[in-house]
Amino acid sequence: MKFVFLLGLLAIIGALAMAGRAMLQGGRNGKPGEPGEPKGKRMARALALRVALSIALFAFILISYQMGWIQPTGIPLAR
């Protein structure tokens, strides 16, 4: 289960790196660095992917807890 969570976090970091690369890539003064999609559109798509992956990971954690695949640990609640 830890492997799935780690894989999800790495995918989120990868999507964030793609957005950073899209932001930094390209020419100066608004001139495109390479033909194809504008960098604003690539960056928005990468950030939307990051948000979707984050929501999916959060939902997977909640579902895993409800199914009993993961158990809470840490500080016990005081009564």
N, C-alpha and C positions, 0 to 999 in steps of 0.2 A: 504494500500500500504506500509506503514511503517513496518507492520508485515512481509511482504514478503522480504523487504530489510534486516530486522533484522535476519530473518531466514537464508538468504543467507550468511550474515556475520558470523553467528554462525557456519554454515556448513564449511565455509572457515577456521575458527579458529579450528574447530574440525579436519579437514584434516591436518592442521599444527601440531596439538597435536599428531595425529597418526604418523606423520613422526618423530616427536621428540621421541616418545615412541619406534618406530622401531630403531632409532639410538642408544638409550640408552639401549635397551633390548639386552640380549644375553651375552655370556661369554666373557672372556678376551683372549688375544693372538690369535684372529681369530677363536676360538672354538665356535661353535654355542651353544646358550643357550637352545634352544628347537628344536626338529625336525621339518622339514618342509622347508618353503621358506627361502632363505638367507636374512639377514637383509637389505643388500643393495638393493635388489629387492623390499622388502616391503616399504622401505623408498622412493625409486624412484617412486613407484606406488602412494604412499600417496601424494608426492609433485606434481605429474602429476595431480592427482585429485584436488589438491588445485588450480593449474593454470587453469584447466578447469572450476572449480566453479567460479573463479574470472572473467574469460572471459564471462561466462554465465551471471553473475550478471551485468557486465558492459553492455552487449548487452541488457539485460532486462531493464536497466535504460534508454538506448537510445531509445528502442522501446516504453517504457512507455511515454517518453517525446514526441515522434512523434505521438503517438495515443492520446495525450492530457490527459492521466491519472494522470500525475504529472505536476506541474507548477513551473517555477523558482521563487524563492523569494530571498530577500536579498537586497544588495545595488543596487539602480537603476543606469543605465548607464548615464553618463553625456553627454550632447549634446551641 
